[in-house]
Amino acid sequence: MPLNLSALEKRAGVVFATGYQTQELTSQNRHMAMDSGLVTTPNAGILSLFTTFIDPKVIDVLVTPMRMAEAFQEVKRGDWTTQTAAFPVVESTGETSTYGDYNNNGFTGANVNWPSRQPYHYQTFVRVGEREMEMAGAAKLDWASAKQRAAVLTLNKFQNKTYLYGVAGLENYGYLNDPGLLPNLTSEAWAKLDGEGVYESIRKLYQQLVKQTSGLIDRNTKMKLTLSPEMEVNLTKTNQYNVNVSDQLKKNFPNMEVISIPEMSTDAGELVRLVVEEYEGQKTLDLGFTEKMRVHPMIQETSSWKQKRSQGSFGAVVYRPQFIASMLVS
């Protein structure tokens, strides 16, 4: 029997005022509506990737700073075929004699030594696969450039390490372990000292430097104070007159530069070092290299590419160790 909407309104007060024509369910529709069994698996809705936002800015992981090249000058020596570098050191000799018209005594001369250093050459490879790069591209990542940046960072991190420690088994030494360096002074831990105590510790280090150089320098000489970032914090300590250590150093040593190097924090303690930048045009030390980022040919393989990158290091070359004063703070 068809549904009578007018009779339903009169008898039961049911009114369909939807604005659309009301249709009655057929027997087939009634059958489908009573089927409670699902054909599909119950789920929470859509895939989560459709509601995931990916920031277009790529964030790089930080590494410890490489400060040696900032602290001291880098110098190119030879090339990647160089096996040894020799450094002529000339010492003046001579003696005087009482003057006499017929006296032939007295002479002058020179003595030459040839200390040497050996370079260390090292390498890394950049490898990129076709499918690997396509998949990274789908994520909007420049994969080839990322790997090239990683190669630069890897090589430079090792270069910085050789400047500090050299290379074992070669005549290649670093800023921290050159055999010509003089013994360290010792000091009480700066964490236990006030501002006056920290300044006095640095003043003693300068006093030792004057002693080592037999008075060739004064407090206006260009110097570099190298220490770890943790130790540099102590330069903010103040004395009883509310003057901090940093201000005292600027006043009494106007040409002193403070440089923080993370590796100055050693297993034996905190190393603080005062270095004369140069004397009579000769650097106290420099950092030597043979090649900086030698890019070798690109090799095409079946479905990938690879390229070698290489560098070479002489470590830190110390010319005049007497112009370096060190203190071990523990």
C-alpha positions as CSV (number, residue, x, y, z in Angstrom):
1,M,0.0,0.0,0.0
2,P,1.6,3.3,-1.0
3,L,2.4,5.9,1.6
4,N,-0.4,8.5,2.0
5,L,1.3,11.7,3.3
6,S,-1.9,13.7,3.6
7,A,-3.5,11.0,5.8
8,L,-0.4,10.8,7.9
9,E,-0.5,14.5,8.5
10,K,-4.2,14.5,9.6
11,R,-4.0,11.4,11.8
12,A,-0.6,11.7,13.4
13,G,0.5,15.3,12.8
14,V,3.6,14.2,10.8
15,V,4.5,16.9,8.3
16,F,7.4,16.6,5.8
17,A,8.3,20.3,5.0
18,T,11.8,19.6,3.7
19,G,11.3,21.5,0.4
20,Y,12.0,18.2,-1.5
21,Q,9.7,15.6,-2.8
22,T,9.3,12.8,-0.3
23,Q,9.9,9.3,-1.6
24,E,9.0,6.0,-0.1
25,L,11.6,3.3,0.4
26,T,11.2,0.3,-1.8
27,S,11.4,-3.3,-0.6
28,Q,14.9,-3.5,-2.0
29,N,16.0,-0.4,-0.1
30,R,14.5,-1.8,3.1
31,H,16.5,-5.0,2.7
32,M,19.8,-3.1,2.2
33,A,19.2,-1.0,5.2
34,M,18.7,-3.9,7.5
35,D,22.1,-5.5,6.5
36,S,24.4,-4.7,9.5
37,G,27.5,-6.7,8.3
38,L,30.4,-4.6,6.9
39,V,32.2,-5.7,3.8
40,T,35.3,-3.5,4.5
41,T,37.6,-3.5,7.6
42,P,36.6,-1.0,10.3
43,N,39.1,2.0,10.3
44,A,39.6,5.4,11.8
45,G,39.0,7.3,8.5
46,I,41.8,8.6,6.2
47,L,45.5,7.9,6.1
48,S,47.5,10.0,8.5
49,L,49.8,11.2,5.7
50,F,46.9,13.4,4.4
51,T,46.9,15.4,7.7
52,T,50.7,15.5,8.1
53,F,52.4,18.8,7.4
54,I,56.1,18.7,6.2
55,D,58.0,21.8,6.8
56,P,59.9,22.9,3.6
57,K,62.8,24.2,5.7
58,V,65.4,21.4,6.2
59,I,67.2,21.6,9.6
60,D,70.8,20.5,9.7
61,V,72.3,18.7,12.7
62,L,74.9,20.9,14.5
63,V,78.5,19.8,15.1
64,T,81.2,21.2,17.3
65,P,82.8,24.3,15.9
66,M,86.1,24.1,14.0
67,R,88.0,27.0,15.4
68,M,91.7,26.3,14.5
69,A,91.5,27.9,11.1
70,E,89.9,31.0,12.7
71,A,92.6,31.2,15.4
72,F,95.7,30.8,13.2
73,Q,96.6,31.3,9.6
74,E,96.3,28.5,7.1
75,V,99.2,28.2,4.6
76,K,99.4,26.1,1.4
77,R,102.6,24.1,1.0
78,G,103.4,22.1,-2.1
79,D,100.7,20.0,-3.7
80,W,99.3,16.5,-3.5
81,T,102.6,15.1,-4.8
82,T,104.6,16.6,-1.9
83,Q,106.0,14.0,0.5
84,T,108.1,16.2,2.8
85,A,108.4,19.9,3.6
86,A,111.7,21.3,4.9
87,F,112.0,24.5,6.9
88,P,115.5,26.2,6.9
89,V,116.5,27.6,10.3
90,V,119.5,29.9,10.3
91,E,121.5,30.7,13.4
92,S,124.1,33.4,13.4
93,T,127.5,32.6,14.9
94,G,130.6,34.6,15.6
95,E,133.1,36.0,18.1
96,T,135.0,39.2,18.6
97,S,138.6,39.9,19.5
98,T,140.6,42.8,20.8
99,Y,141.4,45.3,18.0
100,G,144.9,45.5,16.7
101,D,146.2,46.8,13.4
102,Y,147.9,43.5,12.7
103,N,145.3,41.3,14.5
104,N,143.3,38.9,12.3
105,N,141.2,37.3,15.1
106,G,137.4,37.3,15.2
107,F,134.9,35.8,12.7
108,T,131.2,35.6,11.9
109,G,129.2,32.8,10.3
110,A,125.9,31.0,10.1
111,N,124.6,27.6,10.9
112,V,121.6,26.0,9.1
113,N,119.3,23.2,10.2
114,W,116.5,21.7,8.1
115,P,113.6,20.5,10.3
116,S,111.0,18.7,8.3
117,R,107.3,17.8,8.3
118,Q,105.4,15.1,6.4
119,P,101.9,15.7,5.0
120,Y,99.0,13.3,5.4
121,H,96.6,12.9,2.5
122,Y,93.1,11.6,3.1
123,Q,89.9,11.1,1.1
124,T,86.2,10.4,1.1
125,F,83.7,9.3,-1.5
126,V,80.3,10.9,-2.5
127,R,78.0,8.1,-3.8
128,V,74.5,8.7,-5.2
129,G,72.1,6.1,-6.7
130,E,69.4,6.9,-9.2
131,R,66.5,5.4,-7.3
132,E,67.9,6.8,-4.0
133,M,67.9,10.3,-5.5
134,E,64.4,9.9,-7.0
135,M,63.0,8.8,-3.7
136,A,64.6,11.7,-1.9
137,G,63.3,14.1,-4.6
138,A,59.8,12.9,-3.8
139,A,60.3,14.3,-0.3
140,K,61.6,17.6,-1.8
141,L,65.2,16.8,-0.7
142,D,68.2,17.8,-2.8
143,W,70.0,14.6,-2.0
144,A,73.1,15.1,-4.2
145,S,73.8,18.5,-2.7
146,A,73.3,17.1,0.8
147,K,75.9,14.4,0.3
148,Q,78.3,17.0,-1.2
149,R,77.9,19.2,1.9
150,A,78.5,16.1,4.0
151,A,81.8,15.4,2.2
152,V,83.0,19.0,2.8
153,L,82.1,18.8,6.5
154,T,83.8,15.3,6.9
155,L,87.0,16.5,5.3
156,N,87.2,19.8,7.2
157,K,86.4,18.1,10.5
158,F,89.4,15.8,10.0
159,Q,91.5,18.8,8.8
160,N,90.7,20.6,12.0
161,K,91.6,17.5,14.0
162,T,95.1,17.3,12.4
163,Y,95.7,20.9,13.2
164,L,95.1,20.0,16.9
165,Y,96.7,16.5,17.2
166,G,98.7,15.9,14.0
167,V,98.9,12.3,12.6
168,A,100.5,9.4,14.4
169,G,103.4,7.7,12.7
170,L,104.4,10.8,10.7
171,E,106.4,13.9,11.4
172,N,103.1,15.6,11.6
173,Y,102.1,17.3,14.8
174,G,99.3,19.5,16.2
175,Y,98.8,22.6,18.3
176,L,98.3,20.4,21.4
177,N,101.1,17.9,21.0
178,D,104.0,19.4,19.2
179,P,107.2,17.9,20.7
180,G,108.9,21.3,20.8
181,L,106.4,22.9,23.2
182,L,107.7,23.9,26.6
183,P,106.3,22.4,29.9
184,N,102.9,23.6,31.2
185,L,102.4,25.8,34.3
186,T,99.7,24.6,36.7
187,S,96.9,26.5,38.3
188,E,94.0,25.9,40.6
189,A,90.6,25.3,39.0
190,W,89.2,28.6,37.8
191,A,85.7,27.5,39.0
192,K,87.1,27.8,42.6
193,L,88.6,31.3,42.0
194,D,87.0,34.7,42.0
195,G,87.6,37.3,39.3
196,E,90.8,38.5,40.9
197,G,92.1,34.9,41.1
198,V,91.3,34.2,37.4
199,Y,93.1,37.4,36.3
200,E,96.1,36.6,38.4
201,S,96.3,33.2,36.8
202,I,96.4,34.7,33.3
203,R,98.9,37.4,34.5
204,K,101.2,34.6,35.6
205,L,100.9,32.9,32.2
206,Y,102.0,36.2,30.6
207,Q,104.9,36.5,33.1
208,Q,106.0,33.0,32.0
209,L,105.9,34.1,28.3
210,V,108.1,37.1,29.1
211,K,110.6,34.8,30.8
212,Q,110.6,32.3,28.0
213,T,111.3,35.0,25.4
214,S,113.9,36.8,27.5
215,G,112.0,40.0,27.3
216,L,111.4,40.2,23.6
217,I,107.8,41.0,24.1
218,D,105.8,43.4,26.2
219,R,102.1,43.7,27.2
220,N,101.4,45.6,23.9
221,T,102.5,42.7,21.8
222,K,99.8,41.0,19.7
223,M,98.9,37.8,21.5
224,K,96.1,35.2,21.4
225,L,94.7,33.6,24.5
226,T,93.2,30.2,23.5
227,L,91.0,28.3,26.0
228,S,87.8,26.1,26.0
229,P,84.3,27.7,25.8
230,E,83.7,26.5,29.4
231,M,86.9,28.3,30.6
232,E,86.0,31.5,28.7
233,V,82.9,31.8,30.9
234,N,85.2,32.6,33.8
235,L,86.3,35.8,32.1
236,T,83.0,37.3,33.1
237,K,83.8,37.0,36.8
238,T,84.3,40.3,38.7
239,N,86.7,41.4,41.4
240,Q,85.8,43.4,44.5
241,Y,85.6,46.6,42.5
242,N,83.0,45.0,40.2
243,V,85.4,44.9,37.2
244,N,85.3,41.7,35.3
245,V,88.3,39.7,34.0
246,S,87.6,40.5,30.4
247,D,87.8,44.3,31.0
248,Q,91.0,43.9,33.0
249,L,92.6,42.0,30.1
250,K,91.5,44.7,27.6
251,K,93.0,47.4,29.7
252,N,96.4,45.8,30.6
253,F,96.8,43.8,27.3
254,P,95.2,45.9,24.6
255,N,96.3,43.6,21.7
256,M,95.3,40.3,23.3
257,E,92.6,38.3,21.5
258,V,90.6,35.7,23.3
259,I,89.7,32.6,21.2
260,S,87.6,29.6,22.4
261,I,88.6,26.2,21.1
262,P,86.5,23.2,22.3
263,E,89.4,20.8,22.2
264,M,91.4,22.8,24.7
265,S,89.3,20.9,27.3
266,T,91.5,17.7,27.6
267,D,91.4,14.6,29.7
268,A,94.3,15.9,31.8
269,G,92.5,19.2,32.6
270,E,91.7,22.5,31.0
271,L,94.5,23.8,28.8
272,V,95.0,27.6,28.6
273,R,97.6,28.8,26.1
274,L,99.0,32.3,25.4
275,V,100.6,32.7,21.9
276,V,102.5,35.6,20.4
277,E,101.0,36.1,17.0
278,E,104.3,37.0,15.3
279,Y,107.7,38.5,16.0
280,E,109.7,40.5,13.5
281,G,107.4,39.3,10.7
282,Q,107.7,35.6,11.5
283,K,104.6,33.8,12.6
284,T,104.9,31.7,15.8
285,L,103.0,28.9,14.1
286,D,100.7,28.3,11.2
287,L,98.5,25.5,9.8
288,G,99.8,23.8,6.7
289,F,97.9,22.0,3.9
290,T,98.8,20.6,0.5
291,E,95.3,20.6,-1.0
292,K,92.0,22.0,0.1
293,M,89.1,20.0,-1.5
294,R,90.6,18.3,-4.5
295,V,87.6,17.2,-6.6
296,H,88.4,14.0,-8.7
297,P,86.5,12.8,-11.8
298,M,82.9,11.8,-11.6
299,I,82.5,8.0,-12.2
300,Q,79.3,6.8,-13.9
301,E,78.3,3.3,-12.9
302,T,75.3,1.2,-14.0
303,S,72.7,3.1,-12.0
304,S,74.7,5.4,-9.7
305,W,77.5,7.9,-9.6
306,K,80.5,8.3,-7.3
307,Q,83.2,11.0,-6.9
308,K,86.3,11.1,-4.7
309,R,87.2,14.2,-2.7
310,S,90.6,14.5,-1.0
311,Q,92.7,16.9,1.0
312,G,96.2,17.0,2.6
313,S,97.4,18.4,5.9
314,F,100.8,19.2,7.5
315,G,99.2,19.8,10.9
316,A,100.3,22.8,12.9
317,V,103.9,23.9,12.2
318,V,105.4,25.6,15.3
319,Y,108.4,27.8,14.4
320,R,109.2,29.4,17.7
321,P,107.9,27.3,20.7
322,Q,109.3,29.8,23.2
323,F,106.6,32.3,22.1
324,I,103.9,29.9,23.4
325,A,103.2,29.7,27.2
326,S,100.8,27.0,28.5
327,M,98.9,26.4,31.7
328,L,97.1,23.3,32.8
329,V,94.1,24.2,35.0
330,S,92.7,21.3,37.1
